[in-house]
Amino acid sequence: MSRNAIAIVCVLGVMGMTGASFAAVPLYRLFCQVTGFNGTVSRAEKAPDVQLDQTVLIRFDTNVRGLPMQFRAEQVSQRVRIGETGIAFFDVTNTSDQPISAKAAYNVVPDRAGPYFQKLQCFCFEEQIIQPGATIQFPIQYFVAPEMATDAESKGVREITLSYTFYPTDRFQQAGNGAQTVAHATGAAG
């Protein structure tokens, strides 16, 4: 093999590894959402037709990372039957004088409940823009799939913690004077 061929193979190898490293995070996120791996919650299209007599206690945990806002669950916990659709409400208050652009990341504990805790509706599915001083109430609709009761790994789960963390999106910028603003793409209001 000539030196040029070896150089081309090396350059292609480096380019391939660089591309794979950029694709790793979105592919891992997709894998977790599809499989429920690492406590990632699944998005469901419809609620189950079966409700079991077994109940599970759902606890709600709220966190904020790098944003001037208050975020809390209106209820600390709820007890629902496995297969029953539950609804919970969360309040978010922008405590600044600027709009906030944020998104909520989520997971459940214990991890083995991840594949069975599913959401029908959630504010966490998309970016949220909260105006200065505004308080918004966000609902989520969820259920624990009946299959959890028969899975050998998860059938003993009686308590699940759903945890949310609001974090700034790319549109949320730190201005040089320390004020925080939402950047408007191509002049369109957010």
Secondary structure, 3 states (H helix, E strand, C coil): CCHHHHHHHHHHHHHHHHHHHHHHHHHHHHHHHHHCHHHCCEECCCCCCCCCCCEEEEEEEEEECCCCEEEEECCCEEEEECCCCEEEEEEEEECCCCCEEEEEEEEEECHHHCCCEEEEECHHHCCEEECCCCEEEEEEEEEECHHHHCCCCCCCCCEEEEEEEEEECCCEEECCCCCEEECCHHHCCC
